Amino acid sequence: MKNDELVDMYRKALQIRKFEEKVKEEIVKGNIEGFVHLSIGQEAIAIGALHGLRSEDYITPAHRGHGTMIARGVSMREMFAELLGKPSGVCGGRGGSFHMLELEKNIFPINGILGASSPIATGSALAIKMRKEDKVHLNFFGDGQVNEGAIHEAMNFAGVNKLPIIFICENNMYASAGVKHTLFVPIENIADRAVAYGMVGEIVDGMDPIAIHEVVMKATDRARRGEGPTLIECKTYRYADHVEGFEDMQGSDKHYRSQEEIEKWRKRDPVKNLKEKILNANIFDQSELDVIEEEINEEVKNEYNEAVKDPNPDKDEVKRHVYCD
């Protein structure tokens, strides 16, 4: 991988990390309300999978989809505004964290229903094939969705019809608060299910963006050649609680995850490891990387502050988009 590509990955990883840390901070202060699922620790998947993807290709983010949207180039200000319920948000402040989308960047909506994004993405892939377009669709989802019937039907249909879709499972080990994936998946690797759908299955280190990039690019090449879909399992880890701001309702992660387990995964932190790769390759020194981090800290702070200044919705807004005019 070229030096500038490595630096670009690092910048995006930092943007995602700092954005979500700011979101967490504002949730604690009570400024952001509602369900928010953070992907802190899982940044490698977003930046690795989208690096090199064409702008005309489609993506559907998973529940923890902020990082995927930032990696695609969506405005952090508009995402902050969405979380704040502002009309200037990516969905006019109506979707929140669970339903963000950006159709101008070919981002299908994050879906609040487990497994529901896969049939939609598969339909998109069917349209690509029927139109004979040189495009692919990346469908991201968590391990907690893999037993939903909709996903099995979507994968089976995609396999039968050799559709240009890549199913990317972000396996962070826990489907929900306290529910480890080994409790509901009777096999070691979720990607092993690919053989049942007649597609390629790949297992990759979900903390290594370069490895993810290589696997995803191979899968997109196969899809563009008409060789059908791929199921990619990224083994990763989240550092934050299952749902931010709802520990009392969901059960704090402290009750079912040991500090030793969390620290073990933190040693493989994708942001830290990208930084070390840049230092070891003598691309930048520590002082230059400190400047990049400070720039991104300022960028995130300014984007949030600008979103806060945006007008709140007028009371009549509640009536819009409910009935046809």
N, C-alpha and C positions, 0 to 999 in steps of 0.2 A: 504494500500500500504506500502511495506517495506521501511525502511529508505534509503537504497542504491538506490532504484528505484526513490525515490523522488529527491535525489541528482543528479542522472543521468538525470532526466527530467530538473532540474534546469540548469545543465551544458549545455545541448543541447539548451535550450531556450536562454541562454546567448550567445552561439556560433552564433545562428541565428541572434539575435538582433545586436551583435557586427559586424558580417559580413555585414549585410545590412546597418548599420550606416556607416561603412567604404565605402561601395559602394556609398552611398549618398554623402559622403565627397568627393570622387574622381570624381563623376559626376560634382559637383559644381566647382571643380578645372579644369574640362575639360579633365581629364585623361581617363574617361570611357565615351563612346559615344553610341548612339542608344537608342531604347526603353527599359526602365527598370521599371518593376512594383515591388515595394517593399511590403513585408508583415509585416512590423513593426506594432505590436499590435495583429497580428493573430498567433503568434508562438504556442499557445496552441493547435491548430488543428494539426499541423505537429507532435509535440512531443507526443500528446495524442493518435493520431490515429496509429502511427507507433510503439509505445511502446508495446512490446509483440507480434508484428507481426512477422511471420516467414520470414527468409531471402529468402526462395524460393517463397514467395508470390509476386505478381506483384503490382506495383503502377504506376499511371499516375498523375503527379503533375498538379496543376492548373496554370493559368497565373502567379500568384505570388508564384512561385514554388521553390525559393531558399531554403526556410526553410524545405520543404519536402525532398529535396535532402540532406541537411546537417543532418537532423534527421535520414536519411537512412545510413549516413556514407560516403557520397561522399567528396572527398578532397576539402577543401576550396581553396587551391592553384590552383587546376585545374579549379575550378569555377571562381576564379579571372582571371586566364589566359584566360578563354573563353570570359569573359567580356572585356578583353583587346585585343581580336583578335589574341591571340598567338596560334601557332600550338600545344602547350602543353596543351591547354584547353580541357575540356571534349568532345567537338565536333570539336577539331582541330581549334578552333577560328572561325568556320563558322556559328555556330548556335546562338551565343549570348544568352541573357537572355531568349528570347522567345522560344528557341528550344533545350534547354539542355536535355540530357538523359545520362543514364549510364546502358547499357544493362547487364554488368557484375553483377550489383546489382539489376537486374530485374526492372529497372526504365524505363518505356516507355517515349517517348519524350513529353516535354511540347509542346503544339500545339498553333500556332499563330492564328488559325482560331477558332472563338467562337463556342463551342459545338462540335468541330470535334474530341475531344479525346474520347467522350463517345461511339460512335460506334466502335472505335478501341479497347477500353477496353472491350466492350461487346463481340467482336470477340475473344479476348483473353480468356474471361470467357467461351465462347462456346468451344474453344479448350481444356480448362481445363476439362470441363465436358465430351467431346468426348473421351479424353484420360484417363478418370477416375482417375485424379490426385487429391491429397488432398491439393489443393491450392485455393487461392482466389485472386481477383483483386480489389484494391481500386482505384476508379476513383474520383479525386478531381476536382472541378470546381467552378466558382464564380456565384453569383446570377444573374449577367448580361448575363449568358448563358442559363438560364432556359426556355426561350421562343424559343430557336432554335429548329427547326424541328428535327434535328439530335438527340438531347437529348431525345425527346419524342419517336422517333422510337426506339432508343437504349433501353430505359427503358421498353417500351412495349414488345420488343423482349425478353429482359432479364426476364421479369415477366412471359411471356407465357412459356418460356423454363426453368424456375427456375434455372437460371444461378448463379454461385458463384461469384457475383460481389456486391460491396458496393459502391453506389453513394454518395459522400460526398460533399454537397453544402456548400461552405464557404460564408455565407451571411453577407457581411460587410456593408450592407445597401445601398451602392451606386454602380450601375452598371458601371458608367463612371462619368466623371466630371459633377456634377450637376444633375445626373439622379438617384433619389432615387428609391429603388426597389418598393415602394408602387405606383409609377406612371405607372408601367408596369406589375405588378402582382396583380390580382383582389382579392386575398385571403390573409389572414394575414400570414399564414405559408406555405412556399414552400413545406415542407414535407407532407402537407395534400394531395398533388397530388399523393402520393404513392398508395392510394387506387384504383386509376384509372388503375394502372399497376399491381394490384394484389400482391403488395409487402408491407412489413412493412415500416412504416414511423416513424422516430424518430426526436425529437427536443431536442437540447442540448445546454447548455451554452458554446459558442465558446471561452470563456475566461478561461475556467476551464479544464486543460489537463486531470485531473483525471476523471472527468465526461465523457469527450470525449473518453478516453481510455476504460471505462466500457461499453459505448454504442457500440463502434466499436468492442470490443471483443465479445459482445453478437451477433452482426451481423455476424462476421466471423464464430462463432460457428454454427449459423443457416445455413450459406452458405455451410460449410463443411459437414453438415448433409443432404444436398440436399434439404433444405427448401426454397431456392431461394434468391433473392437479397433484399437489404434494401436501402432506401433513407434516409440519415441522413442530417439534416439541422443544421449547427453550426452557431449560431447567434453571430457574432463577429464584429470587428471594425478595420479599418486601420487608423493609425495616419498620414501617409505621404500623399502627393498628389497622384492623380490617376496614373500619369506617371511622373517619376522623370526627370527633365531637360527639360521638354516640357510644362512648365506652360503657356507660351504665346500662344501655339497652343491649348492646352487642356482646358485652363481656370483654374486659380488657385483655389484651394479648399477654399481659404479664401472668395470667392464670394458666396459660397452656404452652407458652414458649419460654425456654430457659434463656438466661442471659448468655450462657456459653454458646448456645446454638446461634443466637443473633450475632455474637462477636465472631464466630467462625465464618459466617457469611460476609461480615463486614471486611474481613481481611481480603476478600475477593472483590471489593467494591469497584464497579466499572469506571467511575469517575477518577478515583485514585489510581487505578491501574493504567488508564489512558494517560494520565499525567506522568506516571513513571516511564511509560514507553517514550513519550516525547523527550523527557530528560535524558534517558539512556541513549536515545538516538542523536542527542546533541542538536535537536531542532531549535529548542529554546532553553534558556537557563531558568532557574527558579524565580529570579526577579521579573523576567518577562512573563512568566506564567502568573505571577502575582498581579501583574498589571491587567492581564486578561480577566482574572477572577474579579478584580475590583471593578472593571468596566461592566461586567455582567451583573454584579451586585447593584451598581448604579442604574443599569438598564431596567432591572426588575423592579427596583424601588420606584423609579420614575414612571414606569408603565402602570404600576398599581396606583400611585398617587394621581395620575391623570385619569384613570378609570373612576376613582372616587369622586373626582370633580364633575364627571359627566352627569347630566340631569337625571333625576329619578323619573320613573314613569308617571304620566298624568293619570288621574283616577279613571278617565274614560278608556284607558288602554286595556283595562280588564275585559271590556266588551269586544275588543278586536280579535279577529281570527277564531271566533266562536261560531258565528253563523255567517253564511254567504251574504255579501252586500246586496 
